Amino acid sequence: MNRLLKIPFIALILGICMISCNNANTAEESTSEPVQDTTLYATQSFSLPKLSIKAEAFVADWPIFQEFEQEITALQKVRLERLTQGAEKLLVQADSLTRTLPDTLNSQSINSRLKVIDTRLKLLIQASKKNNATPPEIETQITETQKAIGHLWFQIN
């Protein structure tokens, strides 16, 4: 009698194992590869204000400024990952700009513009890393960052 009870019990355990193994395979198939985001950001045309001849003479011996300027112009029509990387690089460069500010440009107004740029870049990075951020939210942060950078250029002039 004991033997007859063991057969259905073993069959039940084998059935549960088969069902759970099948469910595990289905779960692996459904999470195979995430969808890649192909949205381009910073698609609106952005150009930095032209520096005056006098201002260009001040920034000519400020290599971090040239790097900062190149990185800004390179961040147009990029995917989210490149935007985040570029914004993080700009944040480091903005910090370097503040620390290496030439005496001729060292004024409260330029320091203030650099602090605003620092804040705007941090907000842009935060928005770009946010899981549920929408493209319009990120574009708003890009526009605000570009405005802050443009204000620095006007102040240098």
C-alpha positions in Angstrom: 0.0 0.0 0.0 2.9 2.4 0.8 4.3 1.7 -2.5 1.1 2.7 -4.3 1.1 6.1 -2.5 4.7 6.8 -3.5 4.1 6.6 -7.3 1.6 9.5 -7.5 3.7 11.6 -5.1 6.8 11.1 -7.3 4.8 11.9 -10.4 3.5 15.1 -8.8 7.1 16.2 -7.9 8.3 15.5 -11.4 5.4 17.4 -12.9 6.1 20.5 -10.7 9.8 20.3 -11.7 9.0 20.2 -15.4 6.6 23.1 -15.1 9.1 25.3 -13.2 11.9 24.5 -15.6 9.7 25.5 -18.5 8.7 28.8 -16.8 12.4 29.6 -16.2 13.2 29.1 -19.9 10.3 31.4 -20.9 11.5 34.1 -18.5 15.0 33.9 -19.9 13.7 34.3 -23.5 11.6 37.4 -22.6 14.5 39.2 -20.9 17.0 38.4 -23.6 18.0 41.9 -24.9 16.7 45.3 -23.9 15.5 47.7 -26.5 18.1 50.3 -27.3 17.1 54.0 -27.2 17.8 55.6 -30.6 16.4 59.1 -29.7 18.7 61.9 -30.6 19.1 64.8 -28.2 20.3 68.4 -28.6 18.8 68.5 -32.1 18.1 72.2 -32.0 20.8 74.3 -33.6 23.1 75.8 -31.0 26.1 78.0 -31.6 28.2 79.9 -29.1 28.2 83.7 -29.3 31.3 85.1 -31.1 34.0 86.3 -28.7 35.4 89.8 -29.3 39.0 90.1 -30.3 39.9 91.4 -26.8 38.0 88.4 -25.2 39.7 86.0 -27.5 43.1 87.4 -26.4 42.1 86.7 -22.7 41.1 83.1 -23.4 43.9 82.3 -25.8 46.2 81.1 -23.0 43.4 79.2 -21.2 43.6 75.7 -22.8 40.8 74.3 -20.6 38.5 76.9 -22.1 39.2 75.7 -25.7 38.5 72.1 -24.6 35.3 73.2 -22.9 34.2 75.0 -26.1 35.0 72.0 -28.3 33.1 69.6 -26.1 30.0 71.9 -26.1 30.0 72.1 -29.9 30.4 68.3 -30.1 27.3 67.7 -28.0 24.7 68.1 -30.8 22.4 65.4 -32.2 23.7 62.7 -29.9 22.2 59.7 -28.2 21.5 59.7 -24.5 24.6 57.7 -23.5 26.9 60.2 -25.3 25.0 63.1 -23.9 25.5 61.9 -20.3 29.2 61.2 -21.0 29.7 64.6 -22.5 27.8 66.4 -19.7 30.0 64.6 -17.1 33.1 65.7 -19.0 31.8 69.2 -19.2 31.2 69.2 -15.5 34.8 68.3 -14.8 36.0 70.9 -17.3 33.7 73.6 -15.7 35.3 72.8 -12.4 38.7 73.3 -14.0 37.6 76.5 -15.5 36.7 77.8 -12.1 40.0 76.8 -10.6 42.2 78.1 -13.5 40.3 81.3 -14.1 42.8 83.9 -15.4 43.2 87.0 -13.2 42.0 89.2 -16.1 38.7 87.4 -16.1 38.4 86.7 -12.4 35.3 88.6 -11.4 32.1 88.0 -9.4 30.0 87.9 -12.5 32.1 85.3 -14.3 32.4 83.2 -11.2 28.6 83.3 -10.8 28.1 82.2 -14.4 30.4 79.3 -13.9 28.5 78.2 -10.8 25.2 78.4 -12.8 26.8 76.2 -15.5 28.0 73.8 -12.9 24.4 73.5 -11.5 22.8 73.2 -14.9 25.2 70.4 -15.9 24.4 68.5 -12.7 20.7 68.9 -13.4 21.3 67.7 -17.0 23.2 64.6 -15.8 20.5 63.9 -13.2 17.8 64.1 -15.9 19.7 61.9 -18.4 20.3 59.2 -15.8 16.7 59.2 -14.5 15.0 56.0 -15.5 11.6 57.5 -16.5 12.8 60.8 -17.9 11.1 61.8 -21.1 12.9 63.4 -24.1 11.1 66.8 -23.5 12.4 66.9 -19.9 16.0 66.1 -21.1 15.7 68.7 -23.9 14.6 71.3 -21.4 17.7 70.7 -19.3 19.9 70.8 -22.5 18.3 74.2 -23.5 18.8 75.6 -20.0 22.4 74.5 -19.9 23.1 76.0 -23.4 21.6 79.3 -22.2 23.8 79.3 -19.1 26.9 78.7 -21.3 25.8 81.4 -23.7 25.6 83.8 -20.7 29.1 83.0 -19.7 30.3 83.9 -23.3 28.4 87.2 -23.2 30.0 88.0 -19.8 33.5 87.2 -21.1 32.9 89.6 -23.9 
